Amino acid sequence: MAVFTFDMEANREKIQAFRSFIDDNRLRKGVLMPVLQDAQSRFGYLPKEVLEIVSKELRVPMSEVYGVATFYSQFTFIPKGRHDISVCLGTACYVKGVETVMQALERELGIKAGETTPDLQFSITPTRCLGACGIAPVIAIDGEQYGNLTPEKLKATLDKYR
């Protein structure tokens, strides 16, 4: 798995705005969840450095911040790639062979489901259902659906985004 470095200096303005959000909301009951949601929205993921800011500013132990962030599936500790590939894992897609499509996707990109390529170009996001059972197996890249996929068709589909 790739290791991503959060650049504090490059994100200085976002961090200042985030600290202001915390200041404006610190007295709210149950503030930790909205603060984590704001961080996720603002930074695209929850880097360790941002979790440390949350812990320090809210005076909440890091273990509690991390506990909440790991409990809810809406939070991620890995930045999303420029192109997010949702892979439908619903029943129809499984029956039609999505497992071989997923294996081909992982081989092609050199990452596993739930990961992001080191160049931050692609992420693979397993999804319960994309609601396109009639064209199974299906993936969505940045929301655009591609159905009746085979491992052979996958490379041409990805090439549109490279």
N, C-alpha and C positions, 0 to 999 in steps of 0.2 A: 504494500500500500504506500502511495506517495505521501510524503510529509510536506505540508504546506506551511509557509511562514507568513504570519500576519505582520504587515509593515505598519508599525505604529505611526511613523512619520507621514507616510502617504495617506493615512486615514485620520490625521490630526483633526481636521474639520468635522468629520463624522463623529469622532470621539468627543469633541467639545459639545456638539449638538446632543449626543447621547447622554453626556453628563448633565446637561440642562434638562433633558427629559426626566432623568432620575430625580434631580432637584425639585422639579415641578410636581412630581408624583410621590415623593418619598413618604408622605404622611398617609397615603391611601392604604386602606386595609387590603391585605393580599397583594401588595405591590410587586412581589417578585415575578409573578407570571406575566403581567403586562410589560415589565422591564425586559424580560427575556424575549417576549414577542417583538418588542421594539428593536432589540439588538439583532434578532434574526432578520427582521425586515430591513434594517439599516445596513447591516454588513453582509447579508446573504447566508450567513451561518454563524455559529457561536464559537469564535476562537477562544482559546484558553485565556489570552490577555484580556478579552472583554469580560469573561466570567470573573476574572480577578477584580476588575473594576466594579462589577456588580456586587461582589462580596464585600469589598472595601467600602463602597459608597452606601450600601444598605445596612452595613454592619451585620451581615448574615454569614455564617460559616461557609467556606467554600464547599464543604461536603453537602450542605443543604442546597446550595445553588446548583451544584452538579447533579444532585439527586433529583431535583425537579426537572432539570434539562434532559436527563437521560430517561425519565419516566414517560414524558410525552413525545410521541412520534413526530410531532410537527417540527421538533428541533433537530438540527443537524450540526455536527462538529466538523464537517467536511464541506468546503465551498463547492457550489454547483458549477459545472462547466458552462461555457458559453452556449452549448447546445445540450439540453436535457432530454435524454431518451427514456421515455416511459415504456416499459415492457409489460404488456398485459399478461397476468398470470391467472386469469379466470379459467373456468372449466372448459369453455369452448376452445380457447387458445391452447390449453394443455392437450386436449383431444386432437387438435390439428397440428401439434408439433412445436409449440413455442420453446420447449426445452432445447431443441437443436438450434433454433434461432438465437436464443440467449447464449448458448455456448459459442456460436460463431461470432456474436457481438463481442463477447468477452475476449475471445482470441484476437479479433480484428483490432480492438482498442487497447488490449493489454491490461485490462482492469477487470475487476469482478463487480457484480451487481452491488449497488450502494456506494460505489467509488467514483472518483473523478480522475481523468487523465492528468498526469503531471503538468502538461501545458495548459490546463484549465479549459480545454476545448470541448470535452464531452463528459457527461455524467450518465450513469445507468441507474434508473430509478425503477425498481420493481413496483408494479401497480396491481391492485386487486382486479379491476375491470375498467376497460376503456369504453364499454358500451357499444362495441362494434363487432359483435359475435358473428355476424353474417360474413365478415371478411377475415375471420381468424385464420392464422395467428396474426396479431396486429401489434405494432409499436406506434408511438407518437413521438415525433421529434419537434420540440418547441411547440407542441400542441397540434401539429399537422400529422394526421394518421396515415399509416402505410399498412395495407392489409395483404392477405394471401402471401405472406412473406415466406421465403425459404432462405436457407443460409446462402444460396447462390445469388439471390436478389438483394441481399443485405448490403453487400459492398457497394453496389451501384447507388443504393439509397443513401448510404453514408457519404459517398463521394460528392453528393449535392451540397453537403455541409462543410466540406474541407476547404 
